Amino acid sequence: MTTKLLAGPILRRTTTRRVCVWLATAEPLLLQLTITDDNGSILGKSNLQNITQQRLQVGKNLWVYLLQALPDADVNNPYFALDTLIYYRLDEIDEYANSIPLDLADLAYGSYPYPSFFIPTQLKQLLHGSCRKPHGGFNSANQIAMPDALSHGQVLLENTYDNLALRPAILLLTGDQIYADDVAISLLAMLRQQSVVITGKQETLPLSDSFNALNASENTRLDPGTLLLHGRKETLTTHNTGFSSSESENHLFTFGEFAAHYLYAFGNQPGWEPVWDWHELESIGLTNQKEAKTAWEAQRTPLMSYHKTLPMVRKLMANIATYMIFDDHDVTDDWNINGNWYDNVRNSPLGRRIVSNALASYWAFQGWGNDPDNFDKDFILTISQHLNDDANDADISNRYDLHTWKNRGWGFSIATEPPIIVMDSRTQRQYENKYYPAQLLDRYALDWLRVEWAKLKTGQNIDQNSCPIIVATTPVIGFSTIEFVQQLALWLAGLIESWPMITAIEEFTGHKGFLINWMVNTLDAESWSANKDGFFNLMDVLSRRMGIKRCLFLSGDVHYAFTAEAEFKYQNNSLRCYQLTSSALSNEPDVKQSKLLNDADKLTHDIKITHRNWALLPQNRWSIKVQLVEAENTESHVIPVCNLGLVEFKNALPTSHTLLTGDNYVMFPLPEQEI
């Protein structure tokens, strides 16, 4: 890998009209993306005159690119070919207009000269996964470290790269590509150091709203460089950030720290090594030393396993169109879980800025490449101005917080067959009661869903037999047994809190809604079923307003995998759907959690569960029947091991869901649905 690259290249949005490739460098380079065929003939290039729109400085020594190549306008057919192997290369143009190819030989498969990909007429294979915690891959039952399951995708491509009928065309990463709140102590030690290198400064964060560049003082700004390792949870609490993560001792704070984490996770840059030696960590400076050593000992082996797979992950993402959406850990655990969380963090200068930094880094490293047309010049300018402002200008900072928090352009769609719509169910929530679970999509987000569907249908042959893919970070059709327990606990908490004595105590102590708020956070109650109105509104929009007869939900989040089929009915409309859940790539449940899941699985074995509302008027009643699909090569329905999902299609309809787990796999056949 050339030393000029910090991360990438990653193949991003890929259509017949445009191919996007993302990368990051330590200096501004004049780079050109060139698309070629098998014979080396040029099919298209990025326009060098547009480099300022396709490159952005986000640190003194950090530049991110989204190079965009269009088909050659001189050819008879101004589209990139379908179902044909295509290659791309990256050329640096020097001051004498010489073209110097970057060395990407380690990313090419077989005897291919460059990274490769193809654009399918119809999807035959796609990969999906979520929850990639660097130190999360540990099987506590067998006491062994598990590799990052995303690496299994690279093994699959290694075996299928020359067979387009078996080679996956798309990788969907459905949330928690990094864990910003739960960072291994030895990893934060490295990220903290590298963040200063790439940004060229030690960023400080606001502790008060009443500051500007002229009167900023030590007591109104926080310097994270002065904080000892394994002590940031106390800082978050002391400054009333409103964060609720229970594993935040090494939480990321600055944009540079978030950026460094992405560079590590996506880059495999030589020399970027976590601090493996305990004595070296001690010399850097620790707080809670006994707890820190316990954490370091538990994290070290799985983190090393993750670290070893980074070259495989980099090769995979260079050779497959990759799309990403955030979930909570890309920012912080429980992000926007209810209105109370949102208000507390939004009203905290420190909490607000950490979320802004997370969103800006998500845009630069993930969101931009999903669909560059979703982000206008004002949004990009807002981020650029703040990240390159050394004076902490109050107006620039306020604009940065407002624009990142209020942006509604994170969702996107892909005009494949079947089409794909990726929903943002994190920032578009509706809070009727600030302490209770939210509706995961508000009315404007549901309208956005309808608009994306209308865009996809324009000019495409999409009929009622189509089975669109809807990406929702949390399962729309959840594991009923677990969700029933959550709903029962929330109901009991609400009942207890309605007692006059409890209400009086909460109002007297200034902790109104404490019990239900605590329960929501403890149970991580943000499933679609946790708010029945929100669940119904989504299903009603899909089935009645969009006219969809069947769909495929792809999700992650829950740290186990399962496959379900369901039928939703309301009035004269019905929606047949599959729920395919793949989680986690690297965050395996422990022994107790796995046993709980297995016991819950047995309770629902071969049972079709019906959920319904009990509206007084028949025309307002709805129901959904759900049944878990049993794996073909095991009697289990729920799989609590690290996995990467592989979905297979025939004639644009899903036929199977296979979980790649390393040496083994688990395959769920998908029964054909009649509509």
C-alpha positions as CSV (number, residue, x, y, z in Angstrom):
1,M,0.0,0.0,0.0
2,T,1.3,3.4,-0.9
3,T,2.4,5.4,2.1
4,K,0.4,8.4,0.8
5,L,-2.8,6.6,1.6
6,L,-4.2,6.7,5.1
7,A,-7.3,4.7,4.3
8,G,-9.1,3.1,1.4
9,P,-9.7,3.0,-1.4
10,I,-13.3,1.9,-0.7
11,L,-15.7,1.3,-3.6
12,R,-18.8,3.3,-2.7
13,R,-22.0,4.2,-4.8
14,T,-21.8,2.3,-8.0
15,T,-24.3,2.7,-10.8
16,T,-24.3,2.6,-14.6
17,R,-24.1,6.4,-14.6
18,R,-21.4,7.0,-11.9
19,V,-18.7,5.1,-9.9
20,C,-17.6,6.6,-6.6
21,V,-14.4,5.6,-4.8
22,W,-13.5,7.0,-1.3
23,L,-10.1,7.3,0.2
24,A,-8.1,9.4,2.7
25,T,-4.6,10.8,2.4
26,A,-2.2,12.8,4.6
27,E,-1.6,15.5,2.0
28,P,-3.6,17.0,-0.9
29,L,-3.0,15.0,-4.0
30,L,-4.4,15.6,-7.5
31,L,-6.0,12.2,-8.0
32,Q,-7.9,10.8,-10.9
33,L,-10.2,7.8,-10.9
34,T,-10.1,5.7,-14.1
35,I,-12.5,2.9,-15.0
36,T,-11.3,0.3,-17.4
37,D,-12.5,-3.0,-18.9
38,D,-10.8,-6.4,-19.3
39,N,-8.6,-5.1,-22.2
40,G,-7.5,-2.0,-20.4
41,S,-9.7,0.3,-22.5
42,I,-10.8,3.4,-20.6
43,L,-14.6,3.4,-19.9
44,G,-14.6,6.7,-17.9
45,K,-12.7,9.0,-15.7
46,S,-13.2,11.5,-12.9
47,N,-12.9,15.1,-14.0
48,L,-9.7,16.7,-12.6
49,Q,-11.3,20.1,-12.8
50,N,-13.8,18.9,-10.2
51,I,-11.2,17.9,-7.6
52,T,-12.2,20.7,-5.2
53,Q,-15.7,19.2,-5.1
54,Q,-14.4,15.7,-4.6
55,R,-11.7,16.4,-2.0
56,L,-12.0,18.0,1.4
57,Q,-9.5,19.0,4.0
58,V,-10.8,17.9,7.4
59,G,-7.5,18.3,9.3
60,K,-4.0,19.8,8.8
61,N,-2.8,16.4,7.7
62,L,-6.0,14.7,6.6
63,W,-7.8,14.9,3.3
64,V,-10.8,12.8,2.3
65,Y,-11.9,12.2,-1.3
66,L,-15.0,10.9,-3.0
67,L,-13.7,10.6,-6.6
68,Q,-16.6,10.2,-9.1
69,A,-16.0,8.8,-12.6
70,L,-18.7,9.2,-15.2
71,P,-18.9,7.1,-18.4
72,D,-16.9,8.3,-21.4
73,A,-19.2,10.7,-23.3
74,D,-17.5,9.7,-26.6
75,V,-18.7,6.1,-26.6
76,N,-22.0,5.2,-28.2
77,N,-23.5,3.9,-25.0
78,P,-22.9,6.4,-22.2
79,Y,-23.4,3.9,-19.4
80,F,-21.1,1.5,-17.6
81,A,-21.8,-2.0,-18.7
82,L,-24.0,-4.4,-16.7
83,D,-23.0,-7.9,-15.6
84,T,-19.4,-7.3,-16.8
85,L,-16.2,-7.3,-14.8
86,I,-14.9,-3.7,-14.5
87,Y,-11.6,-2.4,-12.9
88,Y,-10.5,0.9,-11.5
89,R,-7.2,2.5,-10.8
90,L,-6.1,5.7,-9.0
91,D,-3.6,8.0,-10.7
92,E,-1.7,10.8,-9.1
93,I,-1.1,13.7,-11.5
94,D,2.1,15.5,-10.7
95,E,3.1,19.1,-11.4
96,Y,4.3,18.2,-14.9
97,A,0.9,16.5,-15.7
98,N,2.5,13.0,-15.5
99,S,0.1,10.3,-14.4
100,I,1.5,8.0,-11.7
101,P,-0.6,5.0,-10.7
102,L,-1.0,4.4,-7.0
103,D,0.2,1.0,-6.0
104,L,-3.0,-1.0,-5.3
105,A,-1.6,-4.4,-6.2
106,D,-2.3,-5.9,-2.7
107,L,-6.0,-5.1,-3.3
108,A,-6.4,-7.0,-6.6
109,Y,-7.7,-10.6,-6.9
110,G,-6.0,-13.3,-8.8
111,S,-4.1,-12.0,-11.8
112,Y,-6.3,-8.9,-12.1
113,P,-4.3,-5.7,-12.5
114,Y,-6.5,-3.5,-10.2
115,P,-9.4,-3.7,-7.8
116,S,-12.6,-5.0,-9.6
117,F,-16.3,-4.9,-9.4
118,F,-19.5,-5.4,-11.5
119,I,-22.9,-3.8,-11.7
120,P,-25.7,-6.4,-11.8
121,T,-28.8,-6.3,-13.9
122,Q,-30.4,-8.2,-11.0
123,L,-29.0,-8.8,-7.6
124,K,-28.0,-12.4,-7.1
125,Q,-25.9,-12.1,-3.9
126,L,-25.4,-9.3,-1.3
127,L,-23.6,-9.2,2.0
128,H,-24.9,-7.4,5.1
129,G,-23.7,-7.0,8.7
130,S,-23.5,-4.7,11.7
131,C,-21.9,-4.1,15.1
132,R,-18.2,-4.2,14.5
133,K,-16.6,-3.6,17.9
134,P,-12.8,-4.0,17.8
135,H,-12.6,-5.9,21.1
136,G,-16.0,-7.6,20.8
137,G,-15.1,-10.8,19.1
138,F,-14.7,-13.1,22.0
139,N,-16.5,-16.4,22.5
140,S,-16.7,-16.7,26.3
141,A,-18.1,-20.2,26.2
142,N,-15.1,-21.6,24.3
143,Q,-12.6,-18.9,25.6
144,I,-11.4,-18.1,22.1
145,A,-11.0,-14.9,20.2
146,M,-13.2,-14.7,17.1
147,P,-12.1,-12.8,14.0
148,D,-14.0,-9.9,12.7
149,A,-16.7,-11.6,10.7
150,L,-16.5,-9.0,7.9
151,S,-13.3,-10.8,7.0
152,H,-15.4,-13.8,5.9
153,G,-16.7,-11.6,3.0
154,Q,-13.1,-11.3,1.8
155,V,-12.7,-15.1,1.8
156,L,-15.9,-15.4,-0.2
157,L,-14.7,-12.9,-2.8
158,E,-11.4,-14.7,-2.9
159,N,-13.3,-17.8,-4.0
160,T,-15.8,-16.2,-6.3
161,Y,-14.1,-13.1,-7.8
162,D,-14.1,-14.6,-11.4
163,N,-17.7,-16.0,-11.2
164,L,-20.2,-13.1,-11.3
165,A,-23.1,-15.6,-10.6
166,L,-21.7,-16.3,-7.2
167,R,-19.7,-13.1,-6.4
168,P,-21.6,-10.7,-4.2
169,A,-22.2,-7.3,-5.8
170,I,-23.1,-5.2,-2.7
171,L,-22.1,-4.9,0.9
172,L,-24.6,-3.2,3.3
173,L,-23.1,-2.2,6.6
174,T,-26.2,-1.5,8.7
175,G,-24.9,0.2,11.8
176,D,-22.2,0.5,14.4
177,Q,-19.2,0.4,12.1
178,I,-17.3,1.8,15.0
179,Y,-18.0,1.8,18.8
180,A,-17.3,5.4,19.7
181,D,-18.4,5.0,23.3
182,D,-16.9,1.6,24.1
183,V,-13.3,1.9,22.9
184,A,-10.6,-0.5,24.1
185,I,-8.1,1.3,26.4
186,S,-5.1,0.3,24.3
187,L,-6.8,1.5,21.1
188,L,-7.7,4.9,22.6
189,A,-4.1,5.4,23.6
190,M,-3.2,5.2,19.9
191,L,-6.2,7.1,18.5
192,R,-5.6,10.0,20.9
193,Q,-2.0,10.3,19.7
194,Q,-2.9,10.0,16.0
195,S,-5.8,12.4,16.3
196,V,-3.3,15.2,17.0
197,V,-1.1,14.1,14.1
198,I,-3.9,14.1,11.5
199,T,-5.6,17.3,12.7
200,G,-2.4,19.2,13.5
201,K,-3.7,20.3,16.9
202,Q,-5.2,19.2,20.2
203,E,-8.8,20.1,19.8
204,T,-10.7,21.5,22.8
205,L,-14.4,21.2,23.5
206,P,-16.9,23.7,24.9
207,L,-18.1,23.4,28.5
208,S,-20.2,26.6,28.3
209,D,-22.4,28.3,25.7
210,S,-21.1,31.7,26.7
211,F,-17.7,31.8,25.0
212,N,-16.1,33.2,21.9
213,A,-12.6,33.3,20.4
214,L,-11.7,36.4,22.5
215,N,-12.7,35.4,26.0
216,A,-12.3,31.6,25.9
217,S,-10.6,30.5,29.1
218,E,-9.5,27.2,30.6
219,N,-12.7,26.8,32.6
220,T,-15.0,27.1,29.5
221,R,-13.2,24.6,27.4
222,L,-12.1,21.0,27.9
223,D,-8.7,19.7,26.7
224,P,-9.2,15.9,26.2
225,G,-5.4,15.6,26.0
226,T,-5.2,16.3,29.7
227,L,-7.5,13.4,30.6
228,L,-6.1,10.2,31.8
229,L,-6.9,6.9,30.0
230,H,-10.0,5.0,31.3
231,G,-11.5,8.0,33.1
232,R,-13.7,9.7,30.5
233,K,-17.0,8.4,31.9
234,E,-16.5,10.5,35.0
235,T,-15.8,13.6,32.8
236,L,-19.1,12.9,30.9
237,T,-21.0,12.7,34.2
238,T,-19.3,15.7,35.8
239,H,-20.2,18.0,32.9
240,N,-23.8,16.7,32.7
241,T,-23.5,15.6,29.1
242,G,-26.6,13.4,29.4
243,F,-24.8,10.4,27.9
244,S,-26.0,7.1,29.2
245,S,-23.5,4.5,27.9
246,S,-22.4,2.2,30.6
247,E,-19.1,1.5,28.9
248,S,-17.8,5.0,28.3
249,E,-14.5,5.0,30.2
250,N,-12.7,5.6,26.9
251,H,-15.3,7.5,24.9
252,L,-14.2,9.4,21.8
253,F,-14.5,13.1,22.2
254,T,-12.9,15.1,19.4
255,F,-13.4,15.0,15.6
256,G,-9.8,13.9,15.3
257,E,-10.4,10.9,17.6
258,F,-13.5,9.8,15.6
259,A,-11.5,10.3,12.4
260,A,-8.6,8.3,13.7
261,H,-10.9,5.4,14.6
262,Y,-12.3,5.3,11.1
263,L,-8.8,5.4,9.6
264,Y,-7.9,2.5,11.8
265,A,-11.0,0.5,11.0
266,F,-10.9,1.1,7.3
267,G,-7.3,1.7,6.7
268,N,-4.8,-0.9,7.9
269,Q,-2.2,1.9,7.8
270,P,1.3,0.5,8.8
271,G,2.4,1.7,12.2
272,W,-1.1,2.3,13.5
273,E,-0.9,-0.2,16.3
274,P,-2.9,-0.2,19.6
275,V,-0.6,0.0,22.7
276,W,-0.3,-3.7,23.4
277,D,2.1,-3.4,26.3
278,W,0.7,-2.7,29.8
279,H,3.8,-0.9,31.1
280,E,3.7,1.4,28.1
281,L,0.1,2.2,28.8
282,E,1.0,2.9,32.4
283,S,3.6,5.4,31.3
284,I,1.0,7.3,29.2
285,G,-1.2,7.8,32.3
286,L,-4.1,6.0,33.7
287,T,-6.9,6.5,36.1
288,N,-8.7,3.7,38.0
289,Q,-5.6,1.6,37.5
290,K,-7.0,-1.6,38.9
291,E,-10.1,-1.4,36.7
292,A,-8.1,-0.3,33.7
293,K,-5.8,-3.3,34.0
294,T,-8.8,-5.7,34.2
295,A,-10.3,-4.0,31.1
296,W,-6.9,-4.2,29.2
297,E,-6.5,-7.9,30.0
298,A,-10.1,-8.7,28.8
299,Q,-9.8,-6.6,25.6
300,R,-6.2,-7.4,24.5
301,T,-6.8,-10.8,22.8
302,P,-10.0,-10.1,20.9
303,L,-8.5,-6.7,19.8
304,M,-5.5,-8.5,18.4
305,S,-7.7,-10.9,16.5
306,Y,-9.6,-7.9,15.0
307,H,-6.4,-6.1,14.2
308,K,-5.1,-9.1,12.2
309,T,-8.2,-9.1,9.9
310,L,-7.9,-5.4,8.9
311,P,-6.0,-6.2,5.6
312,M,-8.8,-8.6,4.6
313,V,-11.5,-6.0,5.4
314,R,-9.6,-3.3,3.4
315,K,-9.4,-5.7,0.4
316,L,-13.1,-6.6,0.6
317,M,-14.3,-3.0,0.7
318,A,-12.0,-2.1,-2.2
319,N,-13.7,-4.7,-4.5
320,I,-17.4,-4.4,-3.6
321,A,-19.9,-1.5,-3.7
322,T,-20.2,-0.6,-0.1
323,Y,-23.0,1.3,1.6
324,M,-23.3,2.3,5.2
325,I,-25.8,3.8,7.7
326,F,-25.2,4.7,11.3
327,D,-26.7,3.2,14.4
328,D,-26.2,4.4,18.0
329,H,-22.6,3.3,18.7
330,D,-21.3,5.2,15.7
331,V,-22.1,8.2,17.9
332,T,-22.8,6.9,21.5
333,D,-24.9,4.2,23.0
334,D,-28.6,5.0,23.4
335,W,-28.3,7.9,20.9
336,N,-31.7,9.6,20.8
337,I,-33.3,6.7,22.6
338,N,-36.1,9.0,23.9
339,G,-37.0,12.7,24.1
340,N,-35.4,13.0,27.6
341,W,-32.0,11.8,26.3
342,Y,-32.2,14.1,23.3
343,D,-33.0,17.2,25.4
344,N,-30.3,16.5,28.0
345,V,-27.6,16.0,25.5
346,R,-28.8,18.8,23.2
347,N,-28.7,21.3,26.2
348,S,-25.2,20.2,27.2
349,P,-22.4,22.1,25.3
350,L,-20.0,19.2,25.7
351,G,-22.5,16.5,24.9
352,R,-23.8,18.5,21.9
353,R,-20.3,19.0,20.5
354,I,-19.3,15.3,20.8
355,V,-22.4,14.3,18.9
356,S,-21.6,17.0,16.3
357,N,-18.1,15.6,15.9
358,A,-19.5,12.1,15.5
359,L,-21.9,13.2,12.8
360,A,-19.3,15.2,10.9
361,S,-16.9,12.2,10.9
362,Y,-19.7,9.9,9.9
363,W,-20.4,12.1,6.9
364,A,-16.7,12.3,5.9
365,F,-16.0,8.6,6.3
366,Q,-19.4,6.9,5.7
367,G,-22.3,9.1,4.6
368,W,-20.7,11.0,1.7
369,G,-20.2,7.9,-0.3
370,N,-23.7,6.5,0.0
371,D,-25.1,9.2,-2.3
372,P,-23.0,12.4,-2.8
373,D,-26.1,14.2,-4.2
374,N,-27.7,14.1,-0.7
375,F,-25.3,16.7,0.7
376,D,-25.4,20.3,-0.6
377,K,-22.5,22.8,-0.6
378,D,-23.7,24.6,2.5
379,F,-23.6,21.4,4.6
380,I,-20.1,20.6,3.4
381,L,-18.9,24.2,3.9
382,T,-20.3,24.1,7.5
383,I,-18.1,21.1,8.3
384,S,-15.1,22.4,6.5
385,Q,-15.2,25.8,8.2
386,H,-15.4,24.4,11.7
387,L,-12.7,21.7,11.3
388,N,-10.3,24.2,9.8
389,D,-11.1,27.0,12.3
390,D,-8.3,27.4,15.0
391,A,-9.9,30.3,16.7
392,N,-13.0,28.6,18.1
393,D,-15.3,31.2,16.5
394,A,-18.7,31.0,18.2
395,D,-20.7,31.6,15.1
396,I,-18.9,28.9,13.1
397,S,-19.2,26.5,16.0
398,N,-23.0,27.2,16.5
399,R,-23.6,26.7,12.8
400,Y,-21.6,23.4,13.0
401,D,-23.8,22.1,15.9
402,L,-27.1,23.2,14.2
403,H,-26.3,21.9,10.8
404,T,-25.1,18.4,11.9
405,W,-27.9,17.9,14.4
406,K,-30.7,19.1,12.1
407,N,-29.6,17.5,8.8
408,R,-32.3,15.2,7.4
409,G,-30.3,13.8,4.5
410,W,-28.8,10.7,6.0
411,G,-31.2,8.1,4.4
412,F,-30.7,7.0,0.8
413,S,-31.8,4.6,-1.9
414,I,-30.1,2.4,-4.5
415,A,-31.8,1.7,-7.9
416,T,-30.9,-2.0,-8.0
417,E,-33.3,-4.8,-8.8
418,P,-34.8,-5.3,-6.3
419,P,-34.4,-1.7,-5.2
420,I,-32.9,-0.8,-1.8
421,I,-34.1,1.9,0.6
422,V,-31.9,2.7,3.6
423,M,-33.8,4.5,6.4
424,D,-32.4,6.8,9.0
425,S,-34.3,5.8,12.1
426,R,-31.9,7.6,14.5
427,T,-32.2,11.3,13.9
428,Q,-35.8,11.4,12.5
429,R,-37.7,10.2,15.6
430,Q,-40.9,11.5,17.1
431,Y,-41.2,11.9,20.8
432,E,-44.8,12.1,22.1
433,N,-43.8,11.4,25.7
434,K,-40.2,12.3,26.4
435,Y,-39.6,9.4,28.8
436,Y,-41.2,6.6,26.7
437,P,-39.8,4.9,23.6
438,A,-40.0,7.1,20.5
439,Q,-41.6,6.5,17.2
440,L,-38.5,5.6,15.1
441,L,-39.7,7.6,12.1
442,D,-41.6,10.9,12.3
443,R,-44.2,11.9,9.7
444,Y,-41.6,13.7,7.6
445,A,-39.3,10.6,7.5
446,L,-42.3,8.5,6.4
447,D,-43.0,11.1,3.7
448,W,-39.3,10.8,2.7
449,L,-39.8,7.0,2.4
450,R,-42.7,7.6,0.0
451,V,-40.6,10.0,-2.1
452,E,-37.7,7.6,-2.4
453,W,-40.1,4.9,-3.6
454,A,-41.6,7.2,-6.2
455,K,-38.1,8.1,-7.4
456,L,-37.2,4.4,-7.7
457,K,-40.3,3.6,-9.6
458,T,-39.8,6.3,-12.1
459,G,-38.5,4.7,-15.3
460,Q,-38.2,1.3,-13.8
461,N,-40.3,-1.8,-14.1
462,I,-41.4,-2.2,-10.5
463,D,-44.7,-4.0,-10.1
464,Q,-46.7,-5.5,-7.2
465,N,-44.5,-8.7,-7.5
466,S,-41.4,-6.7,-6.6
467,C,-39.8,-7.3,-3.2
468,P,-37.9,-4.1,-2.3
469,I,-35.2,-4.2,0.3
470,I,-35.8,-1.9,3.3
471,V,-32.8,-1.4,5.6
472,A,-33.7,-0.6,9.2
473,T,-30.9,-0.7,11.7
474,T,-33.1,-2.3,14.4
475,P,-35.3,-5.3,13.3
476,V,-38.7,-4.2,12.2
477,I,-39.9,-7.7,12.9
478,G,-38.1,-8.5,16.2
479,F,-37.5,-11.7,18.2
480,S,-40.9,-11.8,19.8
481,T,-40.0,-13.4,23.2
482,I,-37.3,-10.8,24.0
483,E,-39.5,-8.0,22.9
484,F,-42.5,-9.2,24.9
485,V,-40.4,-9.2,28.1
486,Q,-39.3,-5.6,27.3
487,Q,-42.9,-4.5,26.7
488,L,-44.1,-6.1,29.9
489,A,-41.3,-4.5,32.0
490,L,-42.1,-1.1,30.4
491,W,-45.8,-1.5,31.2
492,L,-45.1,-2.5,34.8
493,A,-42.8,0.5,35.2
494,G,-45.4,2.8,33.8
495,L,-48.0,1.4,36.1
496,I,-45.9,1.8,39.2
497,E,-44.9,5.3,38.1
498,S,-48.6,6.3,37.9
499,W,-49.1,5.6,41.6
500,P,-49.7,9.0,43.3
501,M,-47.0,8.3,45.9
502,I,-44.3,7.5,43.3
503,T,-45.4,10.5,41.2
504,A,-45.2,12.8,44.2
505,I,-41.7,11.6,45.1
506,E,-40.4,12.1,41.6
507,E,-41.9,15.6,41.4
508,F,-40.5,16.5,44.8
509,T,-37.0,15.3,43.9
510,G,-37.1,16.9,40.4
511,H,-36.8,13.5,38.7
512,K,-40.1,13.2,36.9
513,G,-40.3,10.1,34.7
514,F,-37.2,8.7,36.4
515,L,-38.5,5.0,36.6
516,I,-39.7,4.7,33.1
517,N,-36.7,6.6,31.7
518,W,-34.4,4.3,33.7
519,M,-36.2,1.2,32.4
520,V,-36.0,2.4,28.7
521,N,-32.3,2.9,29.0
522,T,-31.7,-0.4,30.9
523,L,-33.7,-2.5,28.5
524,D,-32.3,-0.6,25.5
525,A,-36.0,-0.3,24.5
526,E,-35.9,1.1,21.0
527,S,-37.4,-1.7,19.0
528,W,-40.1,-0.9,16.5
529,S,-42.6,-2.8,18.6
530,A,-41.7,-0.7,21.7
531,N,-43.9,2.1,20.2
532,K,-46.9,0.5,18.6
533,D,-48.0,3.7,16.8
534,G,-44.6,4.0,15.2
535,F,-44.6,0.4,14.1
536,F,-48.1,0.7,12.6
537,N,-47.3,3.9,10.8
538,L,-44.3,2.3,9.0
539,M,-46.3,-0.8,8.0
540,D,-49.3,1.3,6.9
541,V,-47.1,3.5,4.8
542,L,-45.4,0.6,3.1
543,S,-48.5,-1.4,2.5
544,R,-51.3,1.2,1.9
545,R,-49.6,4.4,0.8
546,M,-46.8,2.9,-1.2
547,G,-48.7,-0.1,-2.4
548,I,-46.0,-2.6,-1.6
549,K,-47.3,-6.2,-1.4
550,R,-44.1,-7.8,0.0
551,C,-40.6,-6.6,1.1
552,L,-37.4,-7.7,2.7
553,F,-36.2,-6.0,5.9
554,L,-32.4,-6.1,6.5
555,S,-31.3,-5.2,10.1
556,G,-28.6,-5.7,12.7
557,D,-28.2,-4.0,16.1
558,V,-29.3,-6.8,18.5
559,H,-26.0,-8.9,18.6
560,Y,-27.7,-12.1,17.4
561,A,-29.0,-13.2,14.1
562,F,-32.3,-14.7,13.0
563,T,-34.7,-14.9,10.0
564,A,-38.4,-14.5,10.2
565,E,-41.4,-14.3,7.8
566,A,-44.5,-12.3,8.6
567,E,-47.8,-10.9,7.2
568,F,-49.2,-7.6,8.2
569,K,-52.9,-6.9,7.7
570,Y,-54.9,-3.7,8.0
571,Q,-58.3,-3.0,6.4
572,N,-58.1,-4.5,2.9
573,N,-54.3,-4.2,2.6
574,S,-51.6,-6.8,3.5
575,L,-47.9,-6.9,3.4
576,R,-45.9,-10.1,3.3
577,C,-42.3,-9.6,4.5
578,Y,-39.1,-11.3,5.5
579,Q,-36.9,-10.1,8.3
580,L,-33.2,-10.9,7.9
581,T,-31.1,-9.9,10.8
582,S,-27.3,-10.3,10.9
583,S,-25.5,-9.2,14.0
584,A,-22.8,-8.9,15.2
585,L,-19.8,-8.8,13.0
586,S,-17.7,-8.5,16.1
587,N,-19.6,-8.2,19.4
588,E,-20.6,-11.7,20.5
589,P,-23.0,-12.2,23.5
590,D,-21.5,-13.7,26.6
591,V,-22.4,-17.2,28.0
592,K,-25.4,-15.9,30.1
593,Q,-26.8,-13.9,27.2
594,S,-26.4,-16.8,24.8
595,K,-28.2,-19.1,27.2
596,L,-31.0,-16.7,27.6
597,L,-31.4,-16.4,23.8
598,N,-31.3,-20.2,23.4
599,D,-33.9,-20.7,26.1
600,A,-36.1,-18.0,24.5
601,D,-35.7,-19.6,21.2
602,K,-37.0,-22.9,22.5
603,L,-40.1,-21.2,23.9
604,T,-41.1,-20.0,20.4
605,H,-40.1,-23.1,18.5
606,D,-42.3,-23.5,15.4
607,I,-44.9,-21.1,16.9
608,K,-46.5,-18.5,14.7
609,I,-47.1,-15.5,17.0
610,T,-49.8,-12.9,16.3
611,H,-49.4,-9.3,17.4
612,R,-52.4,-7.0,17.1
613,N,-53.9,-3.8,18.5
614,W,-57.3,-3.9,20.1
615,A,-59.0,-0.9,18.6
616,L,-62.7,-0.5,19.5
617,L,-63.7,0.0,15.8
618,P,-63.0,-2.9,13.5
619,Q,-61.7,-0.7,10.7
620,N,-58.9,0.5,13.0
621,R,-57.6,-2.9,13.9
622,W,-54.4,-4.4,12.5
623,S,-52.5,-7.6,13.0
624,I,-49.2,-9.2,12.1
625,K,-48.4,-12.9,12.2
626,V,-44.7,-13.7,12.7
627,Q,-42.8,-17.0,12.5
628,L,-39.1,-17.6,12.9
629,V,-37.5,-19.6,10.1
630,E,-35.6,-22.6,11.3
631,A,-32.0,-23.0,9.9
632,E,-31.5,-25.8,7.5
633,N,-28.4,-27.2,9.1
634,T,-29.3,-26.7,12.8
635,E,-32.5,-26.8,14.9
636,S,-31.9,-23.2,16.1
637,H,-33.8,-20.1,15.0
638,V,-31.5,-17.6,16.8
639,I,-27.8,-17.6,16.2
640,P,-25.7,-15.8,18.9
641,V,-22.3,-15.9,17.3
642,C,-20.3,-13.4,15.2
643,N,-21.6,-13.6,11.6
644,L,-21.8,-11.9,8.2
645,G,-25.1,-12.3,6.3
646,L,-25.3,-13.5,2.7
647,V,-28.6,-13.0,0.9
648,E,-29.2,-14.9,-2.3
649,F,-31.8,-13.9,-4.9
650,K,-33.4,-15.6,-7.9
651,N,-35.4,-13.4,-10.4
652,A,-35.0,-10.5,-7.9
653,L,-36.7,-12.5,-5.1
654,P,-34.8,-13.6,-2.0
655,T,-34.3,-17.4,-1.7
656,S,-32.0,-17.9,1.2
657,H,-30.2,-16.1,4.1
658,T,-26.8,-17.6,5.0
659,L,-24.8,-16.6,8.1
660,L,-21.0,-16.8,7.4
661,T,-19.4,-17.7,10.7
662,G,-15.9,-18.8,9.6
663,D,-15.3,-22.5,9.1
664,N,-19.1,-23.1,9.3
665,Y,-22.2,-21.4,8.1
666,V,-25.9,-21.3,9.0
667,M,-28.4,-21.3,6.2
668,F,-32.1,-20.2,6.4
669,P,-34.2,-21.1,3.4
670,L,-36.7,-18.4,2.5
671,P,-40.1,-20.0,1.6
672,E,-41.7,-18.4,-1.5
673,Q,-44.4,-16.0,-0.6
674,E,-47.6,-15.7,-2.6
675,I,-49.3,-12.3,-2.9
